[in-house]
């Protein structure tokens, strides 16, 4: 009797098991890296002046955002309370302009968030030579009028049009897993720092330095032997350990061990060091 093996079912089961294992191994580190990027680039991370009494923070929705992908702008008072504020926001890209008529009331120190529902998602559209064109490329505010307390009206001069830097797409590292796009800048920087450490091992590390004022109780011949061979040995070790695939393996083994964390400078650090404890608590 011939028993047929349901290969499709077995493959689906294996894929399901691997997704569970992969999530258990990588999810926590991906989340930490993404949260750090979001804290630096999210709404409210940067504030720009708009006249003398107002500040704004703009967050343009990008294709790596989870649903709903909506752009938002926040306003807050920089000095005096504003009873009513009117402005036209305009974004431009790929030969089109998109406008939003914004009116908000009672602007104080607490930011007021306005959702820009008419704007498309910012995403790469086409590549021309070495440059990439995006669906949105510039933004500006115009027709800005602030009604202050005491019936005072302030007409804010139109600021210059700002070009979107698109660093999120051109300078950041993203990876799609479990239906979410994750920013892995902190992971990549930590791996690069580890690779730099191995690259300079024997050059700027304690294994490759010699101080003429240092005293030692070791025999002179042994000391000369150590000084002669420590640097080339350290460089050889660093050359091997600094190989890209080995650095990646070292990084993930260090994270999975639970003995190391990514500190506030995006470097691997001993979990129980003072700096690591501070940033572990801040990152939750």
C-alpha positions in Angstrom: 0.0 0.0 0.0 1.4 3.3 -1.1 1.1 6.2 1.3 1.2 9.6 -0.4 2.7 12.4 1.6 0.7 15.7 1.5 3.7 17.9 0.7 1.7 21.0 0.3 0.2 20.6 3.8 3.6 19.8 5.2 5.1 22.9 3.6 2.4 25.1 4.9 2.8 23.7 8.4 6.6 24.2 8.2 6.1 27.8 7.0 3.7 28.4 9.9 6.2 27.0 12.5 9.0 29.1 11.0 7.0 32.3 11.2 6.4 31.6 14.9 10.1 30.9 15.5 11.1 34.0 13.5 8.8 36.3 15.4 10.0 34.9 18.7 13.6 35.6 17.7 13.4 39.0 16.0 10.1 40.8 17.0 11.3 42.4 20.2 14.5 43.8 18.6 12.6 45.0 15.5 10.1 46.8 17.8 12.8 48.5 19.8 14.5 49.8 16.6 11.3 50.9 15.0 10.2 52.8 18.2 13.5 54.7 18.3 13.1 55.7 14.7 9.5 56.8 15.3 10.4 58.9 18.4 12.9 60.8 16.2 10.7 61.2 13.1 7.1 61.1 14.4 4.6 63.9 14.9 5.9 66.3 17.5 9.6 65.2 17.3 10.5 68.5 15.5 8.8 71.9 15.7 9.2 74.8 13.2 8.2 78.4 13.8 5.2 79.8 11.8 5.2 83.5 12.6 6.0 84.9 16.1 3.3 83.1 18.1 2.9 79.7 16.5 4.9 76.5 15.9 4.0 73.5 13.8 5.1 69.9 13.5 4.5 68.0 10.2 4.4 64.2 9.6 3.8 63.2 6.0 2.4 59.7 5.6 4.8 57.3 3.8 4.4 53.9 2.2 6.0 52.1 5.1 3.4 53.4 7.6 0.7 51.0 8.8 -2.9 51.6 7.9 -4.5 54.2 7.9 -1.7 56.0 6.1 -2.7 59.6 6.9 -0.5 62.8 7.0 -0.9 65.0 10.0 0.2 68.5 11.2 0.2 69.8 14.7 0.1 73.4 15.9 0.8 74.9 19.3 1.3 78.4 20.6 4.9 79.6 21.0 4.0 82.7 22.9 0.5 84.2 23.1 -2.7 82.2 23.0 -4.4 82.3 19.5 -8.2 82.4 19.4 -8.4 81.3 15.8 -5.9 80.3 13.1 -6.5 80.0 9.4 -3.9 78.7 6.9 -3.7 76.9 3.5 -1.4 73.9 3.4 -0.1 72.8 0.0 2.0 69.8 -1.1 3.3 69.2 -4.6 4.7 66.2 -6.4 4.7 64.6 -9.9 3.1 67.6 -11.5 0.1 67.8 -9.0 -0.7 70.1 -6.1 -2.8 69.1 -3.1 -4.3 71.7 -0.7 -5.9 71.7 2.7 -7.8 74.7 4.2 -7.1 74.5 7.9 -9.0 76.4 10.6 -8.4 75.7 14.3 -9.5 77.4 17.5 -8.1 78.0 20.9 -4.4 77.3 20.1 -2.4 77.1 23.3 0.5 75.1 24.7 -1.2 71.8 24.1 -0.8 70.8 20.4 -3.8 70.6 18.2 -3.6 67.9 15.5 -5.1 68.3 12.1 -5.4 65.3 9.7 -4.5 66.1 6.1 -7.0 63.9 4.3 -6.4 65.2 0.8 -2.8 64.3 0.7 -1.6 61.0 -1.0 0.9 58.8 0.6 4.5 59.8 0.0 6.2 56.9 -1.9 8.8 56.3 -4.7 7.1 56.6 -8.1 9.9 56.5 -10.7 13.7 56.4 -11.0 15.3 58.8 -13.5 19.1 58.1 -13.8 20.4 58.0 -10.3 17.6 60.1 -8.7 14.2 58.9 -7.5 11.0 60.9 -7.9 8.3 60.7 -5.2 4.6 61.3 -5.1 5.2 64.3 -2.8 8.3 66.5 -3.0 7.6 69.9 -1.6 5.3 71.5 1.0 4.4 75.0 2.1 1.9 77.1 4.1 0.3 80.3 2.8 -2.5 82.7 3.5 -1.7 82.4 7.2 -3.9 84.5 9.5 -3.8 84.4 13.4 -6.6 86.0 15.4 -5.1 86.8 18.8 -6.7 87.8 22.1 -8.0 91.4 22.1 -9.1 91.3 18.5 -5.6 91.6 17.3 -5.0 90.1 13.8 -1.5 88.8 12.7 -0.9 88.1 9.1 2.0 85.8 8.8 4.3 86.2 5.8 4.4 83.2 3.5 7.3 80.9 4.4 9.5 79.4 1.7 8.5 76.1 0.1 10.2 73.2 1.8 11.6 70.2 -0.1 11.0 66.9 1.6 14.3 65.2 2.2 13.0 61.6 1.8 15.7 60.3 4.2 13.2 57.7 5.3 13.5 56.0 1.9 17.1 56.8 0.9 19.1 56.6 4.1 17.1 54.2 6.3 16.9 50.4 6.4 13.4 48.9 6.2 12.2 45.3 6.3 8.7 43.9 5.9 7.8 41.1 8.4 4.4 39.9 9.7 2.5 42.4 7.5 4.4 45.4 9.0 7.3 47.5 7.7 10.0 47.9 10.4 12.7 50.5 10.5 16.0 48.7 11.4 18.3 51.7 11.6 19.3 51.0 15.2 20.0 47.3 14.3 22.2 48.3 11.4 24.1 50.9 13.4 24.8 48.5 16.2 26.1 45.9 13.7 28.3 48.6 12.0 29.7 49.6 15.4 30.6 46.0 16.2 32.3 45.6 12.8 34.3 48.8 13.5 35.4 47.4 16.8 36.8 44.3 15.2 38.3 46.3 12.3 40.4 48.4 14.7 41.3 45.6 17.1 45.0 45.7 17.5 45.3 49.3 16.4 43.4 51.4 18.9 42.5 48.6 21.4 44.4 47.9 24.6 45.8 44.8 22.9 47.8 46.9 20.5 49.0 49.7 22.7 52.2 50.0 24.6 53.1 52.6 27.1 56.8 53.2 27.7 56.1 54.4 31.3 54.3 51.2 32.2 56.0 49.0 34.8 55.9 45.2 34.7 57.2 42.4 36.9 57.3 40.1 33.9 60.7 39.1 32.4 61.9 41.5 29.7 62.1 38.8 27.1 58.5 37.8 27.8 57.4 41.4 27.6 59.1 41.9 24.3 57.4 38.8 23.0 54.0 40.0 24.1 54.6 43.5 22.5 55.8 41.9 19.3 53.0 39.5 18.8 49.9 41.0 20.5 49.2 43.5 17.7 49.4 41.2 14.7 47.4 38.5 16.6 44.8 41.0 17.5 44.6 42.3 13.9 44.2 38.8 12.6 41.4 38.0 15.1 39.7 41.3 14.2 40.0 40.6 10.5 38.2 37.2 10.9 35.6 38.3 13.5 34.9 41.5 11.4 33.6 39.6 8.4 30.1 40.8 7.7 28.3 37.5 8.1 30.1 36.8 11.3 29.2 40.3 12.7 25.5 39.6 11.9 25.7 36.3 13.7 27.5 37.8 16.7 24.9 40.5 17.0 21.9 38.2 17.0 23.5 35.7 19.3 24.3 38.5 21.7 20.7 39.8 21.6 19.2 36.3 21.9 21.4 35.5 24.9 19.8 38.3 26.9 23.2 39.4 28.1 23.4 42.4 25.8 21.1 45.2 24.7 21.2 48.1 22.2 22.1 51.1 24.3 21.1 54.8 23.7 24.0 55.2 21.2 22.9 52.2 19.2 25.7 50.0 20.4 25.8 46.6 21.9 26.1 47.0 25.6 26.2 44.7 28.7 22.7 44.6 30.0 23.6 45.4 33.6 25.7 48.5 32.8 24.4 51.8 34.0 23.7 53.2 30.5 22.0 50.0 29.4 19.7 50.0 32.4 18.7 53.6 31.7 17.8 53.0 28.1 16.1 49.6 28.7 13.7 51.3 31.1 13.1 54.1 28.6 12.4 51.8 25.7 10.0 49.7 27.8 
